[in-house]
Every structure is written in structure tokens, then in C-alpha cells.
Amino acid sequence: MKLSVIAPTFNERENIRALVEQVQDALPDMLYEIIIADDDSPDLTWQMAQEISARDPKVRVLRRTRNHGLGRAVMEGFTAAAGDIVACMDADLQHDPSVLPKMLEKLARGADVVIGSRYATGGSTGDWNWFRRLGSRLATMMARILLGVKLTDPMSGYFMMRRNDFLRVHPSLKGEGFKILLEVLVKLRPGAIEEVPYRFRRRLNGASKLSSKVVFQYVRQLWELAQLRQLLPARFIRFVLVGCTGIVVNLAAMALLLKLTDWRGWVASVVASLIANLNNYGLNNVWTFSDRAHRGFGLIKGYVSYLLMSTVGLGITTASYIGLAWTVAQFPLGKVDWNRLGIALFCQFLAIALGTFSNYILNKGVTWPGPARNDVHCAENLPFLNSGNTQTVAKAGFDCDPSSGQRPLL
């Protein structure tokens, strides 16, 4: 069994030699190759890699002069690989090569995809400041909620899989954005996913590729993948529609209170919001979650739970806006004031979407728990890979409507 380690690069000349040496140290008795997939770096990373390759036949170089992008570089490297197993890791030395043997062991035991995780027990983000940890956690939460992947670190760029499995889904991959793993998981539908903890190391040379463009590419990628997974089941659509009626009820109640009572200001606002919340609970109980509706005294308990979960959802919306706005603010997008306003509204829209979906997930699991006809985990019509042959840390799962024709995960 041969391992192909693919390292996509752009302006990483100062890190290539150390990367090759560290991979060699991690795999002393393993048959392997290292493929440097370089996007024609201005600092001549590809040239440095070619010089190393001339002395070490285990190092191969792909100089990519078009269709640049990290995801596409990984795809081209996986396609060109000679190994049965392919691994993707950054060339900036932040991914620890010493965990490669552990990842190989997990794969040999039957896992379909093995992921290096910063957030699994024993893993670490290293010396990140709290702001960067917040941004990473927010991006991770978005991936887990919008795509339904039950992993501690779906944002990881450090992963390993069988090359044949990659070739199986290669024609359907776009490779856009910086998180190729997310697209692979969504389209491969692996039956068994394992995570191996590692400590994310400090970049010693070169500059980070994180920018405002990368942030928006990630959001766009999440949206496209969420559409692909048919993420929005009929139940969620009903939940959103009920929320829309709540806005109308809230405004109507506010208008009546201001006209017919002496209540003003925040008092009228709170009462109107509670009336709208009660309206939403009732409609969700008899329509959205009719198959698990509350009855009798359960209505009181159910409403209190719904009120609490809605409060949590509001908190998630607020926290998401703060995190998104702060993240975007770190990358200057121009000096025009209206552009700043547009960015703020865009962040608020994303925060509302995330808060709404979180509210749905919370209420589905807490206020109206239990199995339901419309809430099963689904997979595409692709056969499972090695399911049942290994103890899994996580399985990718997505809510869907059974009427879609997809089959449930067992």
C-alpha cells in the first residue's frame, strides 16, 4: 500500500524543504510519495520543489499555470497520485506530519475518510488568540448546522482517504473555495469517518492566505453545498413560514396595544412579541410538528420550552452577527461608506439565517423531540463505503424529506 501526500502550495518556498524532511521522518518505513501541487507561485515554490525532486525521487512537482485555487490543486494532486491512499496537508508546516501513521492506521481498520482534528479530545489550535478561535468556531458551527456533518472539525484541511473513493466522486467536484474536504464529504457520503487529534502549529515562514475573499468564498461554498444536499425539508419550510406569520402578528398586536391601551415603549414591544411567540408555538404545534403535537398539560410545558429555545436562537443570531461582522472587519473591503452598510446587512442576513435554522434544530430536538416521518437521516443513491467495518467517531448525516427518494442512513 502506497501513500501519496499532496501539499497544495502558493508562495511557500521557505517551507518546502522542512515539509519534505518532516514527512520523511514521520514515514520512515512507509512506501510513499510527496506531490507539491503549486499554483505557479511568484516566489518560485515550484522551482525549489523541483530542485528537491531532482535529488529525491519520492518528491513530485505539479506546476499549475491555470485554474488556480487550493481545492483544484488538491483535486489535481489526488488525480495524479500513484498511491492507493491520498492525503491532503498544508505546506506551511501547521499540519503535524507525525500523525500521518495514526491516520493510516484508522484507514487500514476500515474508515473511509480520516480527518486531522484540532477540536477532538487531545487536539489543540495552538497559540491562536481568542478572536481567531471565535472565527474558527463560528465557521465550524455554520458547517455543522448548514451541512449537518457531525464532526468536531469539518473545517480541517488535513485529511486522508482512498484514491479510488476520490476518483468515484471526482467528476462531480467543483473544487471551488478553500475547504475541499466539505465538498468531498457531501458528495462521497462516506459510511465511516474517523478523526485523529493534532496540535495546530504556528506558521514560521510566509503569509497566511486568509482574507475577506476567502471568507466570502467559504460562505458561498456552504450555500451551494447546502442546496446540493436538499437541506431544507418540508418541515423546515413550514417552520419558516410560521415565523413569517409571527412577524405580521407581532406588528398587528403592537399597533392594537398602542391604540387601545396606555402601554408604550418596551412594555408594548414585549407583550406584542409574547403574543407573536404564542402564535408561532400554536401553529408549529398543529402544523409543523403535527405528528408529535403537544396536548393537554403538555401544551404549557411545550410553550415554556419553545420560549426558551427561541431565546437561545435569538442569542445565536446576535453572537453570529458579532462574529461575522468582526471577522469581516479585519479585512479592509474598501473605503466607501455604503459598502460598509452593505457588508453589515449581509452579515445580519447570514446571522438571521443561522439563528432561524438553529431555532428550528433546537425546537425539533427539545420542544418536539422524538422520531418523525419527515426527519430521517438520508443518503444519496450511492452505495456505502465499508459501513459497519469500523467503529466510527462520526457519520455525515443530513435532514431530508423521505419523499425525495433518498434512503436513510442505517
N, C-alpha and C positions, 0 to 999 in steps of 0.2 A: 504494500500500500504506500503510495507516494503522496506527499503533501505539497501543495502549491500555495505559497504565501504571497498574496497580491497586496502591494502597497501603492495606492494612488498618490501621485505627488504633483506639487506645483510650488516651485521655489523652496525646495527642501535640500539643496546641495550640501549644506553643512551637516545634515543629519544622516545622509545615506550610508556612509561608511560605518557609523556606530550602529545603525539599524541592522546592517548585514552581520556585523560581529555579534550582536546580541541574539539574533535569531540562530546563528550558528551555535552559540553557547547553550541556547535552550533546547536544541535538537541535535545533540552530538551523535546519537546512534540512529537517527531517522533519515529515511530517504526523502529528500525534499528539494524544492527549488524556490527561489525568490524572484518574483516578477515586479519590476518597477514600472508602473504604468504612468508615464509622465506627460503632462499637458503642455509639452514644448516650452518648458519653463525659461523665462528670460535669464535666470541665474545659471542656466545650463546644467540643471539637475540631471538631465538625461545623459549629458556628456560624462559627468562624474560616474554615473551608474555604468556607462559603457566601459570606462577605464577599469572599474572593479570587475565587470563581467569578463574582460579580457584575461584576467588572472584567476577568476573563479567561475567555472562553467555552471555552477549552481545558480548564478545570478543572470537573469534575462532582463532585457530592456524593451519596453514598448514606448516609442516616441510618438505621441499622438498630436498630429498637426491640425486636426479639425474635430468637430463635435466634442468640444471640451466640456468638462464637468466631472465632478467626483463620481457620481453614480454611473455615468457612461464609462469612465475609466475602469471602475470595478468590473462592470459587465464585460468589457473587452479583455481584461486580465483573466477573468474566470473562463471566458471562451477560449483563450489562447493557452490556458494551463495544460500541463501534461499530467498533473496529478489526479488521483481518484478523489482526493479531498481538497477543497479550496478554502482558504481563509482570507479574510479581509482585515487589514490593520493599518492604522495611520503610520506615516513615515516620520512623524515629528517626535517619536520616542515617548509619547504619552501613554500608549498602549504597551503594557508589560509583556514582552515575548515569553517570559518564564512560565506563563500559564498555558502556553500552547500545548504542552504534553497533557495537561489535565483536560483541555478541550477535546483533544484527540481521543482520550480515554472515554469520555462521555459519548462521543460519536461511535466509537467501537462497541459500546454497550447497547447501542440501538437508537440513540437520539437522532432526530432528523436535522435539527439545527441546534448549535451550541453557541451561546452568546456570552461574551465577557461583560460582566455587570458591575457597575460602580455602586449599586444600591442593594445588591444581595448581601446577606449576612457575611461579614468578612471583607466586603468591598469598601471602597472609600473614594471620594472625589479629591483627595489630597489636600492641598493648601488653598483651595478655592475660597474666595471671600463669600460672605453671605449673599451678596447680590447675585453672583453667578450661580450659586446653589439655588436661589429662588427662581432664576430664569430657567435653569435646567429642570427643576421640579415641576414648574408650570408647563413646560413643553412636554414633559413625560406624562403629566396628568391629562393634557389635551389628547395625546396619542392613545392613552388607555381608555379615555371616555369616548372619543370620536371613532376609534377603530375597534375598541373592545379587546385589545390584546392584553392578556393577563400576565404581564411581565414586570419585573422590577425596573428594568432599564431598556425599554423599547427604542430609546434614542441612541443606543450604542452603535458605534461604527466598527466594533470588534466582534466578528462572528465567524463561524465555520460551518460548512455543510458539504454534502457530497456533490461532486461536479455534475453527475447525471441528473440530480434533482434540479440543479440550477438550469441545465440545458432544457429540462422539461418545461420550464416556465419562461425561458429566455425570450421567445418570440413575443410574449405579452408584456414584457417590461419596457418602460419608457426611460428609466434611468435619470429622470429629472430630479433636481434637488440634491441635498447632501445626505439624505437618510435612505440609502438604497435598501437597508435591512427591512424597513417598514413595508416597502413595496414587495419585497421577496416574501415576507410572511403573509401578506394579504393574498397574494396570487398563488403561492405554493400550497398553502393550507397544510402545514406540517402537522403530523399526528403527535409528535413528541418533541418538546423544546426543553432544553436544559440551560441553566445559567451557571457560569463559573465566576466567583467574585475576584476582583482585582483592584489594585490601588491605582487610580489615575495619576499619572506623573506630571511634573512641571515641564513645560516646554523650555528647552535650554537655548535653542537657536531658531531663527526665523520668526515670522509673524503669524499670528492667529488669522484664520480665514473667516472668522465670524464677522458679519456685517449686517446692516439693515436689509440688504438684498437677500442674504441667506435666511433671515427671519421670515421675510415675506414668501420666499420660495418654500419654506417649511409649511407655512400656513396653507399655501396653495396646494402643496402635496397632500396634506391631511384632508383638505376638502375633496380633492379628486379621488383619493383612496376611499373616503367615506361614501362618496357616491357609488363607487365601484362595488362596495360591499353591500349595497342596498341597505344602508344602515337604518334608514327611517321606516320602521314598521308602521302598520296602520294604527297601532295603539299610540305610538308617539305622536303621529299626526293629529289624532283626536285630542291628546293632551295639550298640544299647541293651540288647537282651535278653541278649546275650553279656556285657555289662558287669554286668548283674544277677546272672548266674551267677557272675561273678567275686567278687561280694560274699559269696556263700554259700561258695565255695571258700576265700576268704580267712579267713573266720571258722572254718570247719571245720579248715583247716590250722593256724590259731593254737591252737585247742583241742587238737589232737593233739600239737603241739610242746610245749605247756605240760605235757601229761600224760605224754608218752613220753620227753622229753628234759630236759636241765638248762638249756636255753635259756630265758631270761627277758627281760622288758622289750623294749627296742628291737630286740634281735637276733631274737627270735621274730617280732616285728612285720614286720621287713624280709624275713625268709625267707618268711613267710606271704604277703606282698604279691608277692614274686617268683613264688611258686607260682601265685597267682591271675593274675598278669600272663601267665605262660606258658600257663595255661589259656585266657585270653582270646585270646591270639595264635593258639593252635591252632584254637579254634572259629571265629574270624574268618577264618582261612586256608581252612578246609574248608567253611565255610557262608556267611558274609557276603560274602567275596570269592572264592568258589569258581571264578569264571570267570577269575581271574588269580592262582590259588593258587601259592605257592612250593613248589618241590620240590628234593630232593637237598640240595646245599650251600647253595642259596638260602634254605633254612629258617633257617640260622644268621644270615645277613645280614639276613633279614627280621625275625627276632626282635629283633636289636640295634636295627634301625630302629624297630620297634614300641615297644620300651622307651624309646628316645629321644623319640619323638613323644608317648608317654604322659606323659613327664616335662614336656615343653613344655605339654601340655594341663593338667597339674596347676598349672604356673606361671600359665597364663592364668586358671584358676579362682581362684587366690589373688589375682592382680592385679585381676581383675574384682570380687571381693568388696571389696577395699580401696577401689577406685574408687567402687563403688556406695554402700558404707557411708559413705564420706567425703562424697560428693555429697549424700546424703540428710541427713547430719548437719548440713549447713549451713542446712537449713530446718526450724525447730522444728515438731514434729508433735504436741506435747502434753507434759505433764509426768508422765504415768503410766508407771511402770516397765515394766509388761507390754507396753505399746505399743512401747517401745524394743526389747524382746526380739523382738516380732513383726516389727518392721522388720528387725532383724539376720537373722532366719531367712529372711525374704523375700529379702533381698539375697543370702544364701547360696544359696537355691534358684535364683535367676537366674544366679549365678556358676557353679553346678554345670551348669546347662543350657547356658550359653555354653561352659564348658570341655569338656563332653561333645561338643558339636557341633564345636568347634574340633579336638578329638582325632580325630573322625571325618573331618573335611576334611583334616587333616594326614596321617593314615594312608592315606586314599584317594589322596592325591596323591603321597605319598613312599614309604610302605611297599608299597602295592599300586597303582603307577601304571599308566597305560595306559587305552585306551578300554574301555568295558564296556557290556553290554546294558542295564543299569539306570541308567547315568549319562550321560544326554544332556541337552543344554540344550533346554528346551521353551518353547513359546509357546502362548497360548490360540488359539482358532479365529478370532481377529480377524486381518484382513489386515495385512501390514506396511506401514509408512508410509515411502515414499521410500527403502527399503532399497537400498543399492548406489549411491545418487546422491551420496554424500559420504563423505569419509574420517572415520571416527568415532574419537573418543577412547575411547569405551566403549560397550558394549551391555549392556542389562539382561539377565541370564541367571539361570535358576533350575534347580536339580536337580529332576528328577521321574522318575516311573516311566513308561516308554513305554506301558505298558498302560492309562494314563489316557486315551489317545485324543488327547493333545495332540501337536502336530507340533514337530519340532526346529527350533531356530534354525540357519540355514544360513550 
